[in-house]
Amino acid sequence: MNALINTPVCIADKQTSIIEYQSVPVMTTEQLADFYGTETDNVKKNFSNNTSRFIEGKHYFKVEGAELKAFKNMVTGIHHVPKHTARLMLWTEKGAARHAKILDTDQSWNVFEQLEDCYFNFKKQSQQNDLTLPNFADPAEAAIAWAAEYKAKQIAQQERDHAVATKAEIGKRREATAMATASAKSREAEKLKEQLGESKNYASIKAVETVTGEKFNWRTLKKWCQDNGKKIKDIYDANYGSVKTYPKDAWQAVYGIKLNSIFRA
């Protein structure tokens, strides 16, 4: 079986062993859920709802059959793998990043940065540490080493900037959706009030008299609407079948009543 368990590392104050599958660092679903502060079923559900965004061999490996049995024996006591599972998902760095993006929590993003540095790139960093230091006495070799380090820092910064920008974009979309939903609900509530003759835009004499305790003349309101080209609306009434509602401008002009003041949300 092409799998390997490496030396334990510490991620987010938790110790875990790095698993390699086909020479690629991977994580089990249970590991991922534990680090991202969510439930295993939630990770599975997010995958099921976004299968088109995950590519086998790029974002994950699926282990089954005899290979799965051998893998279970290898990780016993190190990582929990469901005893009776028929297949196992192993997530690559790109898969872990995709899950962090879907969860979009501060914990998932913060932990993924640590996973990126200390888990998925552990072998690369170890290899870099084993490299012979450049001869800084040689100006040419020192310049090459400095340029390589500068380039690596640039790439790392660009990747982090992209992750931050992606997170911000998701946040903006969520905020816009929430605002649109709130606006739609507000319009629905105002429409219902209008149907009841208790709107900030249109109100019946009965509704205004109930709130203010005063009496009003419908003829005066009707005349003002006719003179000013304003529409009078009919609404259903349980007692009379239908009653007239008059626009807020008519109430303001004729009686000095502001509907938005007497019919507060």
N, C-alpha and C positions, 0 to 999 in steps of 0.2 A: 504493500500500500504506500502510495506517495504522500505520506503525511509525517509531521514532525512536531514534537513539543519542545519548545525552547526554554531558556532560563526565565524565571518569573520577573515581571517588571511591576512597578507601582503606578497606577493610574487613578487619579482622583481619590487618593488615600486608600485605594484598594489594590491588593496584590493579585495579579493574574499571570498565567503562563501564556506565552505567545504560541499560537497554533499555526503551523504552515501546512498548506495543502497544495500539492503540485508546485512547491517552492514559492507559494504566495502566502503572505500572512493573512489569516482569516479569523473571524469570530463567530461563535455560535449565536443563535437567536437569544438564548438565555443570558449570555455575556452582554450582548448589546442592550437588552432590556434593563439589566442591572445597572449598567453604567449610565444609561440615558434617563434613569429614574422613572421607568414606565413598566407596564405589565407585558409579559411575553405574548399574551394573546393580542395585545394592542399592536405590537410589532408585526405579528402575523396578519392582522386585519389590515394594517397599512399597506403591506405587501399585496394582499389580495385585491385591495381597492386601486392599486397603482401598478398592476403587473406589466402594463405596457411601457412603464418607465424603468424597468429592470431587465437586464440582459444576462442570461446565463453565461458564465465564463468571464464576464466583465464585472458585474455587480455581485454575483453569488455563484457558488457551486452547489449542486444537489448530489448528496451521497446516498446510495441505496444498496440493498442486497448484501453480498459478502463484504464489500468494501465498508459498508456502514457497521457491520458486526465487528470488523477489525478495528474500526475507528473507536467504537464504544469501549472496547477492551483497552485501547491505548490511553483514553482520557479518563478512565475510572479514577475517582478520587481527586481529580483536578478540575474538571468542568462537568456540570450536571447535563447529562443528555437523557431525555425521556426514554425509559426502559423499553417501551413497546412501540416507539415511533418507527414507521416504515421507511421514512426518508428524513434526511437531515439537511438543513440549509446552512451553508457556511458563507458569511458575508465578507467581501473584500473591502479594501479601503473606499472604493467608489460606492459600494453598497452601503457602507456605514454612513458615508457622507449623504447619500440619498435619503436614508432614514432620518438623519438629523434635520435635513431640510423639510421633510414631511412633518415631523414632530414640531419643529420650530419653537423649541423652548430654550431658555438661557442655558439650562443644564446640558441639553443635548449638544448645543453649539460649543460650549466651553469644554465639555468632555471630549468632543470630537477633535478639537485642536490638540489635546493631550494625546489622544489615540494616534493622531496623525504623526506627531513628533516621536512618541515613545513606543508605540506598538507596531504600527504598520511600517514605519521606517527604521525600526530597531536594527535590522541587519545592515542597512545602508549606512547608518551612523556608526555601527561597530566597524564596518569596513573602512570608513573614513578615519576613524580613530587609529586604525592599524597602519594607515599610510605613513610613509616616511615624510617628515617635515621638509619643506623646501629649503634650499640653501640661501638664506637671506643675505649672505655675504655677496652673492652673485646678483647684481642689479636686474638682469634679465629674468632670472628665475623668480626673484622676489616680486617683480612686476606682474608676471604671469599668475603667480599665486594670489596676489592682491586682486587682479582682475577677475579670477575665477570666484573668489569669495564674494566680491562685489556683485557679480552676476547672479550668484546663488541667492544672495540676500534680496536682490531685485525680484527674482522669480517668486521667492517666498512671500514677499510683501504684496506682489500682484495677486497671488492666490488668496491671501488673507483679505485683501481689499475686495476681491470678487465675492468671497463668502459673506463679508459684511454687507456689501451692496445687495446681494441676493436676499439676505435676511431682512434688510430694510424694505426692499420691494414687496416682499411677502407681507410685512407689517402694514405697509400702505394700502395694499389690496384688501386686507382684512378690515382696516379702518374704513375704507370707502364702502365696502359691503355692509358694514354695521350701520354707517350713516344712511345709506340708501334704504336699508330695512327700516330704520327708525323713522325716516321721512315718509315711507310708504304707510307705516302704521299710523303716523300722525294724520296723514291725508284721509285714511279710512275712518279714523275717529271723528274727524271734522265732518266727513260726509254723513256719518250716522247721526251726528248732532243736527246737521242741516235737515235731515229727514224727520227729526223730532221737533223741528222748529226752535232749536236752542243752539244755533250755530253763531260763530263770531261774524259770519258773513250775511246770513239771513235768519230772521226770527219772526215767529208769529206773535200776535198781540197777546194771546193767552199765555205764552211762555214768558214774555216780558212782564206782564201784569203779575204773574205768579212770583217772579223774583223780586220785583220792585214794590209790589203792593199798591201800585197806582193804576189808574184807568186811562185808556188811550182810544182815540177815534180813528177807525180804519179809513174813513173817507179822506181825512187829512193826509194820511200816508199814501193812499192811492193817488190823490191829486198830485202830490209831489213827484211820485214815480212817473206819472204820465207827462208832467211838465218837463221832467229831466231825462226822459227816455230810459228809465230804469225798469228792469224786468221784475214782475211779481210772480212768485212761484207758489204752486199748490202742493200741499203735503197731506198725507193720510192722517185722519183724526178719528179715534174710536167713537167719539160722541156725535160728530157732525159729518162724518164721511171724508171731508177734506176741509182744510182751512188755508188761508192765504199767509204767506210769509213775505216780509218786506226787507229790502237790502239794508245793510248797515249804514249806508250814506243817508237813506231816508230817515232812519231812527235818529241819526246824529243831527241832521238838518232841522227836522221838525220838532223833536223833543229833547235834543241835547244828550241823548243816551248813546253810550259807546258799548256796543255789544261785546267787544273783547274784554270789557271791564266787568260786566255783570255775568258773563258766561266764561269764567276762568277754567282752564284745563285742570 
